[in-house]
């Protein structure tokens, strides 16, 4: 199965550069890419505080922020890596924010202020800092189930690194660094995306140390709630292209929703994935299943961003769950979760037996 990789290439309308980021070498590369993409609205700020992002009302603020790329220096907290279960030992951030328009966006409750995309200009420092964490961690490192992955680093917790790669080059730089650096032990970089523009990544010296996953969903979810992203078929085609150049790959099925006819719809998704990856030599495929959830804070933000959304976010239909530090989130009731988990486990074994299910959450 092969779908032409006609993908969306996000081009910001506005680029702002903070004072501390202005002289860093990665910034020059970003600005050159933006110029080549036709961006002519570039502003150099006099300080490290982002300004000029707010519009006349919330909708105008949202629109301007979503069309802006801010080139900044990462905060110290981003350079002190944190565990990110169940995905990886450590979270390594290349950027923060995403220009897509997913109505369930998981960033809504965790990123303060206008939803601008910030790319980190001090990329060399961020990548150099990974070395100190190799050999530590408790999510994959030292575990029986996933210890063979080595020390894992998740690069897409707070962004989709592929949608901004066209104007940043950060993901390619990270893949090259991880693929060629002597870490003194096994490592794996992990990234997930809703886009298919993988061509710049295909010839990189990844040496099998980067696993890229396509974030996919049933048509009734992706087509309705994932604005500004590539069609699932394009994402799968990109994944197939990566797999055929030796990348370990994965499917992140998220957020799973029990929409009408969900069994048939997810059956079609798994069948499409199997067809795309059929015949890939040495296929190394993982699957991660994440059900839809929301917090009181994200619900408020999302309903402000998307006031006409049809996304179900009714606390009365959900179970209340407490996360780290007492944070509240709403998940599907236990019986519904069990039903979906049982079905997906069986369907994956039947339709996509090459895929290793890493976790269900």
C-alpha positions in Angstrom: 0.0 0.0 0.0 1.4 3.4 -0.9 -0.1 6.9 -0.6 1.7 9.9 -2.2 3.3 11.9 0.6 1.4 15.1 -0.1 1.7 16.5 3.3 0.9 19.8 5.0 4.0 22.0 5.4 3.3 24.5 8.2 4.7 27.9 7.5 4.4 30.5 10.2 3.0 33.9 9.3 5.1 35.6 12.1 8.4 34.7 13.6 9.7 36.4 16.8 13.2 35.9 18.2 14.1 36.7 21.8 17.3 38.5 22.7 19.1 35.5 24.2 18.2 33.3 21.2 19.3 35.8 18.5 23.0 35.0 18.4 22.8 31.2 18.7 23.9 29.2 15.6 20.7 27.2 15.5 18.7 30.4 15.2 20.5 31.3 12.0 19.5 28.0 10.5 15.9 28.5 11.5 15.7 31.9 10.0 17.3 30.7 6.8 14.6 28.0 6.6 11.8 30.5 7.3 13.2 32.8 4.6 13.3 30.0 2.1 9.7 29.2 3.0 8.6 32.7 2.3 8.3 34.1 5.8 8.9 37.9 5.7 7.5 38.9 9.1 10.4 38.4 11.5 10.8 40.5 14.7 13.8 40.6 17.0 12.6 41.3 20.5 14.6 43.5 22.9 14.2 41.1 25.8 13.4 37.4 26.4 9.7 38.1 27.1 7.4 37.2 24.3 5.2 40.1 23.3 2.7 41.0 20.6 0.8 37.7 20.8 -2.5 38.9 22.0 -5.4 40.0 19.8 -8.6 41.9 20.4 -10.3 38.8 21.9 -9.6 35.2 22.7 -10.3 34.0 19.1 -7.9 36.6 17.7 -5.3 35.7 20.3 -5.6 32.0 19.4 -5.3 32.7 15.7 -2.2 34.9 16.0 -0.5 32.5 18.4 -1.2 29.5 16.3 0.4 31.2 13.3 3.5 32.4 15.2 6.9 30.7 15.7 8.9 32.0 18.6 12.6 31.2 18.7 13.6 31.2 22.3 16.2 29.7 24.7 14.9 26.8 26.7 14.1 27.4 30.4 16.4 25.7 32.9 13.6 23.3 33.8 13.6 21.9 30.3 17.3 21.0 30.5 16.7 19.1 33.8 15.1 16.0 32.2 12.1 14.4 33.8 10.7 10.9 33.6 7.7 10.6 31.2 5.9 7.3 31.9 4.6 5.2 30.3 6.5 6.4 27.2 10.1 6.9 28.0 12.8 7.2 30.7 13.3 10.9 30.1 11.6 13.8 28.3 13.9 15.9 26.0 12.1 19.0 24.6 13.1 20.4 21.2 10.1 22.8 21.2 7.0 23.5 23.1 3.6 24.1 21.4 2.0 22.9 18.2 0.4 24.7 15.2 -2.2 22.0 14.6 -5.8 22.3 15.8 -6.8 19.1 17.6 -9.9 19.8 19.5 -8.8 17.4 22.3 -5.3 18.9 22.5 -3.4 17.5 25.5 -1.3 20.7 25.6 -4.3 22.8 26.4 -4.1 22.2 30.2 -0.3 22.3 30.5 0.9 25.3 28.5 0.1 28.7 29.9 -0.7 31.8 27.8 -1.4 32.0 24.1 -0.7 28.7 22.3 2.4 29.9 20.4 4.9 27.4 19.2 8.3 27.9 20.8 11.4 26.3 19.3 14.5 26.1 21.4 17.5 27.8 19.9 20.0 26.3 22.3 19.6 22.9 20.7 23.3 22.0 21.0 23.2 22.4 24.7 19.9 20.3 25.0 21.4 17.5 23.0 24.7 17.5 24.8 22.8 17.2 28.1 21.3 13.8 27.2 24.6 12.0 27.8 24.4 12.5 31.6 21.1 10.5 31.7 22.3 7.4 29.8 22.1 4.3 32.0 19.5 5.8 34.3 15.8 5.8 34.3 13.0 3.5 35.4 10.4 3.5 32.6 12.3 1.4 30.1 15.8 1.1 31.5 16.3 -1.9 33.7 12.8 -3.3 33.0 12.2 -6.8 31.8 9.7 -5.8 29.2 11.5 -2.8 27.6 15.0 -2.9 28.8 16.3 -3.8 25.4 15.3 -0.3 24.2 18.1 1.2 26.3 17.8 4.6 27.8 14.8 6.3 26.1 14.2 9.9 25.4 10.8 11.2 24.3 11.0 14.3 22.0 7.3 14.9 21.4 5.7 15.5 24.8 4.9 19.1 24.2 5.1 19.4 20.4 4.8 17.6 17.2 8.4 17.8 16.0 7.7 16.9 12.4 5.1 19.6 11.6 7.7 22.2 12.5 10.7 20.4 11.1 10.3 22.2 7.7 11.3 25.5 9.4 13.4 24.3 12.4 15.6 21.3 11.4 15.6 20.4 15.1 14.3 16.8 14.7 16.9 15.9 12.0 19.6 17.4 14.2 18.5 15.3 17.2 18.2 12.1 15.1 21.7 12.7 13.7 23.1 13.4 17.2 21.6 10.3 18.7 22.6 8.1 15.8 26.2 9.1 15.7 27.2 10.1 19.3 29.0 7.7 21.6 26.7 7.5 24.6 28.5 4.6 26.3 25.3 2.6 26.3 22.2 1.8 24.3 19.8 4.7 23.7 16.6 5.4 21.8 15.1 8.7 20.7 11.3 8.6 20.4 9.0 11.0 18.5 5.4 10.8 17.4 3.6 12.8 14.8 0.3 13.4 13.0 2.1 14.3 9.8 3.8 12.6 6.9 6.6 14.9 5.7 9.4 12.4 6.4 11.6 12.9 3.4 14.2 15.0 5.2 14.6 12.2 7.7 15.0 9.2 5.4 18.7 9.5 4.6 19.9 10.5 8.1 22.5 8.4 10.0 19.9 7.2 12.5 21.5 3.8 13.0 18.3 2.4 14.3 18.4 4.6 17.4 15.3 6.6 16.7 11.7 5.2 16.8 9.2 7.4 15.0 5.5 6.7 15.7 2.5 7.8 13.7 -0.3 9.2 15.8 -3.4 7.7 14.2 -7.0 7.3 14.9 -10.3 6.0 13.4 -11.7 8.2 10.6 -14.6 9.4 12.8 -12.1 10.9 15.3 -9.2 12.0 13.0 -11.5 13.5 10.4 -13.6 15.4 12.9 -11.3 16.5 15.7 -7.8 16.8 14.2 -7.8 20.0 12.3 -4.7 21.1 10.5 -3.1 17.7 10.4 -2.4 15.2 7.6 -4.9 12.6 6.7 -4.2 9.3 8.5 -3.4 7.6 5.1 -0.5 10.1 4.6 0.8 9.6 8.2 0.8 5.8 7.5 2.6 6.3 4.2 5.2 8.3 6.0 5.6 5.6 8.6 6.0 3.0 5.8 8.7 5.1 4.2 10.6 5.4 7.5 10.3 1.6 8.1 11.7 0.8 4.7 14.8 2.9 5.5 15.5 0.9 8.7 13.8 3.1 11.3 12.1 1.4 14.2 8.5 2.6 13.9 5.3 2.6 15.9 1.7 3.4 16.0 0.3 5.7 18.7 -3.4 5.0 18.6 -4.7 8.1 20.4 -7.0 9.3 21.7 -9.2 6.2 21.5 -12.9 7.0 21.7 -15.8 4.6 21.8 -17.6 6.5 18.9 -20.5 4.9 17.1 -19.3 1.8 15.3 -15.9 2.0 17.0 -15.0 -1.6 16.5 -15.5 -1.5 12.7 -13.7 1.9 12.5 -10.7 0.8 14.4 -10.6 -2.5 12.5 -10.3 -0.5 9.3 -7.5 1.6 10.8 -5.5 -1.5 11.8 -6.1 -3.1 8.5 -4.8 0.0 6.7 -1.7 0.1 8.9 -1.0 -3.6 8.2 -1.3 -3.0 4.5 1.1 -0.1 4.5 3.7 -2.0 6.5 3.3 -5.3 4.7 6.5 -6.7 3.4 8.8 -4.3 5.2 12.0 -6.3 5.8 13.0 -6.5 9.5 10.0 -4.5 10.6 10.4 -3.3 14.2 6.9 -2.1 15.1 5.4 -1.1 18.5 1.9 0.0 19.4 0.8 2.4 22.1 -2.9 2.8 23.0 -4.1 5.9 24.8 -7.7 6.5 25.6 -9.3 10.0 25.7 -9.1 11.9 28.9 -9.3 15.5 30.0 -8.8 17.7 33.1 -11.0 20.5 34.4 -8.4 23.0 33.2 -8.0 21.5 29.7 -11.8 21.3 29.3 -12.1 25.1 30.0 -9.3 26.0 27.7 -10.5 23.8 24.8 -14.1 25.0 25.1 -12.7 28.6 24.8 -10.6 27.6 21.7 -13.3 25.5 20.1 -16.7 26.8 21.3 -18.6 24.7 18.8 -16.8 21.5 19.4 -18.8 18.2 19.5 -16.1 16.5 21.5 -17.6 14.7 24.5 -16.2 16.2 27.7 -18.9 15.5 30.2 -17.6 14.7 33.7 -20.8 13.0 34.5 -20.1 10.3 31.9 -16.5 9.7 33.1 -14.6 8.3 36.1 -12.6 10.7 38.2 -9.0 9.8 38.5 -6.2 11.4 40.5 -2.8 11.7 38.9 0.5 13.0 40.2 0.4 15.7 42.9 -3.4 15.1 43.2 -4.3 16.4 39.7 -7.8 15.4 38.6 -8.5 13.9 35.2 -11.6 12.3 33.7 -11.3 8.9 32.0 -13.8 6.4 30.7 -15.5 4.2 33.3 -13.7 1.0 34.3 -16.2 -1.3 32.5 -15.9 0.6 29.2 -12.1 0.8 29.5 -11.9 -3.0 30.1 -14.2 -3.7 27.1 -12.0 -1.5 24.8 -8.8 -2.9 26.1 -9.9 -6.5 25.6 -11.0 -5.7 22.1 -7.9 -3.9 21.1 -5.6 -6.6 22.5 -7.4 -9.2 20.4 -7.6 -7.1 17.3 -4.0 -6.2 17.3 -3.0 -9.8 17.7 -5.2 -10.7 14.7 -4.7 -7.8 12.4 -1.3 -6.5 13.2 0.6 -9.4 14.8 4.0 -7.8 14.1 3.2 -4.9 16.5 4.3 -5.2 20.2 1.8 -3.5 22.5 3.8 -1.4 24.9 1.0 -0.1 27.1 -2.6 0.7 27.4 -3.7 3.8 29.3 
